[in-house]
Amino acid sequence: MYVSKKLTAEVPDTNPHYFGWEEFSETPSKDVLFYGYDSIRSTSDLNKYTRKVLFNVWMPTEFAQQQDHFGMSPLEYDNEADEVYGICPFTVEWLNKIKKTEKYKYIYHPINLKYLPTNKQKKYDVCYFGGIHSPLHWDCLDVIETFNYRYMSMSHSINFMTQRNLYRATDIDLTHLQKLDVLSECRISICYNIVPVGESHVKNIKDIHGWEKNTAFSKLDSIGFLPQFKSRMHEAAISKTLNLVFKDPWRIAEDYYTSNEDFLYFESNDELGDIIQDVIDNYERYEKMIESAYNKVSNYSTEKMFDVIKKGKKCKSIVVDRVVQNA
């Protein structure tokens, strides 16, 4: 299978830049794997391939925009592909139904295990890294800064709320590998597997015929979030840092890891401080959980995922109960 990537539309030095699938690329080949937002659109000689596969790591957020900077709608990118592997189980199921196809396949978010952090000695209590996208994220900083914390942020490609909180960042514009090293020095990492959406995003989603049949869109009016697994759960796991995960209605984290075995849930920021303090005071009690997640993260390696895609397999979900809880 040949690998074609184009990451110009991706934020620099983020996880997709480290997948490393090009090292498995084979030529000549009639099969091709595209990754990167505009990778398939930028290929002029599609007809030379008999099997065209697209990896969609931005699912389901692409439906929050009407058209992108190329003037294309999200579904137009999929039209040229024979198979689309996506990271949202709800959107994969929905697209297969509304398009009467089986071309969409659910697969996990991968991580390249070649990039392991060098530090493991725990110097800090808790960390959060990423953007400030909602009051939930903002309030999280209010909580963690009462501890010996790290907040890692970029100074570019960030929204207004992140800019407003940049003064609270302890580490700015780290490389991916530097970020992993700081992460490995923290006992706890906070993760929200959600994407907040605004009024314009909700309107764009509701303009799509049959939008209400996608479970990923079921909480637009009540809490204004979409589910999306964040690679920071994997990054904390390989760093031997305990994942403390917000319990959203979709619980997509459970497709990868088992709660109370590999990670801890918190249900609101009000209880976040107490849970952090308990982990700090009783850290030895959680070391088995940390080790369990570390051992499990190898299931989601980029190398294993490439093999799944190359052979055209389906990735089985851990979760059986797909009932979305009330917020």
Residue pairs with C-beta under 8 A, 6 or more apart in sequence:
1 24
1 25
1 26
1 29
1 31
1 32
1 33
1 53
1 306
1 309
1 310
2 25
2 26
2 27
2 28
2 29
2 31
2 32
2 33
2 49
3 21
3 22
3 24
3 25
3 32
3 33
3 35
4 32
4 33
4 34
4 35
4 39
4 40
4 43
5 19
5 21
5 22
5 34
5 35
5 36
5 39
6 36
6 37
6 38
6 39
6 42
7 16
7 17
7 35
7 36
7 37
7 39
8 36
8 38
9 36
9 37
9 38
9 69
10 16
10 17
10 36
10 37
11 154
11 157
12 157
13 175
13 176
14 176
15 111
15 176
15 231
15 235
16 35
16 36
16 57
17 176
18 112
18 115
18 176
19 35
19 110
19 112
19 302
20 112
20 114
20 302
21 33
21 35
21 302
21 306
24 303
24 306
30 48
30 49
30 50
30 51
31 49
31 50
31 51
31 53
31 310
32 49
32 51
32 52
32 53
33 53
33 54
33 55
33 306
33 309
33 310
34 40
34 43
34 52
34 53
34 54
34 55
34 81
35 54
35 55
35 57
37 58
37 68
37 77
38 70
38 77
39 54
40 46
40 52
40 54
40 77
40 80
40 81
41 70
41 72
41 77
41 80
46 52
46 80
51 82
51 83
52 80
52 81
52 82
52 83
53 81
53 82
53 83
53 84
53 85
53 309
54 77
54 78
54 80
54 81
54 83
54 84
54 85
55 84
55 85
55 107
55 309
56 62
56 78
56 84
56 85
56 86
56 87
57 87
57 109
59 86
59 87
59 88
59 91
59 92
59 228
60 88
60 90
60 91
60 214
60 216
60 217
60 226
60 227
60 228
61 195
61 226
61 228
62 68
62 74
62 77
63 74
63 91
63 204
63 205
63 208
63 211
63 217
64 195
64 197
64 201
64 202
64 204
64 205
64 226
65 74
65 201
65 204
66 73
66 204
66 207
67 73
68 74
78 84
78 95
78 103
78 104
81 103
82 103
83 103
83 104
83 105
83 312
84 95
84 103
84 104
84 105
85 104
85 105
85 106
85 107
85 309
85 315
86 92
86 95
86 104
86 105
86 106
86 107
87 106
87 107
87 108
87 109
87 228
87 229
88 106
88 216
88 227
88 228
88 252
89 106
89 252
89 255
89 317
89 319
89 322
90 214
90 215
90 216
90 227
90 250
91 104
91 214
91 216
92 104
92 105
92 106
93 106
93 215
94 210
94 213
94 214
94 215
94 216
95 101
95 104
96 102
96 103
96 104
97 213
98 209
98 210
98 213
105 314
105 315
106 314
106 315
106 317
107 305
107 308
107 309
107 315
108 229
108 255
108 256
108 299
108 300
108 305
108 315
109 229
109 230
109 231
109 234
109 256
109 300
110 300
110 301
110 302
110 304
110 305
111 231
111 234
111 235
111 238
111 297
111 300
111 301
111 302
112 301
112 302
112 303
113 238
113 297
113 298
113 301
113 302
113 303
115 176
115 177
115 180
116 180
116 238
117 177
117 180
117 181
117 183
117 184
117 238
117 239
118 181
118 184
119 181
119 182
119 184
119 185
120 184
120 185
120 239
120 240
121 185
122 185
122 186
122 187
123 148
123 185
123 186
124 148
124 149
124 150
124 185
124 186
124 187
125 144
125 147
125 148
125 149
125 186
125 187
125 188
125 276
125 280
126 144
126 147
126 148
126 149
126 150
126 186
126 187
126 188
126 189
126 190
126 244
126 276
127 144
127 149
127 150
127 151
127 152
127 182
127 183
127 186
127 188
127 189
127 190
127 241
128 137
128 140
128 141
128 144
128 149
128 151
128 152
128 189
128 190
129 150
129 151
129 152
129 153
129 179
129 183
129 189
129 232
130 137
130 152
130 153
130 230
130 232
131 137
131 153
131 158
131 159
131 161
131 162
132 138
132 141
132 159
132 161
132 162
132 164
132 165
133 159
133 161
133 162
133 195
133 196
134 161
134 196
134 225
136 192
136 194
136 196
136 246
136 269
137 161
137 192
138 161
138 165
139 269
140 190
140 192
140 269
140 272
141 151
141 165
141 168
142 269
143 269
143 272
143 273
143 276
144 151
144 190
144 272
144 276
145 151
145 168
146 273
147 276
147 280
149 170
150 170
150 171
150 182
150 185
150 186
151 165
151 168
151 169
151 170
151 171
152 169
152 170
152 171
152 172
152 174
152 179
152 182
152 183
153 162
153 165
153 166
153 169
153 171
153 172
154 162
154 172
154 173
155 166
155 172
155 173
156 173
158 166
166 172
171 178
171 179
171 182
174 182
179 235
180 235
180 238
180 239
183 189
183 235
183 236
183 239
183 241
184 239
184 240
184 241
186 239
186 241
187 241
187 242
187 279
187 280
187 283
188 241
188 242
188 244
188 276
188 279
188 280
189 232
189 235
189 236
189 239
189 241
189 242
189 243
189 244
190 244
190 246
190 272
191 230
191 232
191 233
191 236
191 243
191 244
191 245
191 246
191 253
192 230
192 245
192 246
192 248
193 227
193 228
193 229
193 230
193 233
193 245
193 246
193 248
193 250
193 252
193 253
194 225
194 226
194 227
194 228
194 246
194 248
195 225
195 226
195 227
195 228
196 224
196 225
197 205
197 220
197 224
197 225
197 226
198 224
202 220
202 221
202 224
205 211
205 217
205 220
206 220
211 217
212 218
215 250
215 322
215 324
216 226
216 227
216 250
217 226
218 249
218 324
219 225
219 249
219 324
219 327
220 226
222 327
223 249
223 327
225 248
227 248
227 249
227 250
227 252
228 252
229 252
229 253
229 255
229 256
233 243
233 245
233 253
233 256
233 257
233 263
234 256
234 297
234 300
236 242
236 243
236 293
237 243
237 257
237 262
237 293
237 294
237 296
237 297
238 294
238 297
240 290
240 291
240 294
241 290
242 263
242 264
242 279
242 286
242 289
242 290
242 293
243 253
243 257
243 262
243 263
243 264
243 293
244 263
244 264
244 265
244 266
244 272
244 275
244 276
244 279
245 253
245 259
245 263
245 264
245 265
245 266
246 265
246 266
246 267
247 265
247 266
247 267
248 327
249 324
249 325
249 326
249 327
250 324
251 319
251 325
252 319
253 259
253 263
254 318
254 319
255 317
255 318
255 319
256 296
256 300
256 318
257 263
257 293
257 296
258 292
258 318
259 265
260 289
261 289
261 292
262 289
262 292
262 293
262 296
263 289
263 293
264 275
264 279
264 286
264 289
266 272
266 275
279 286
298 304
305 315
308 315
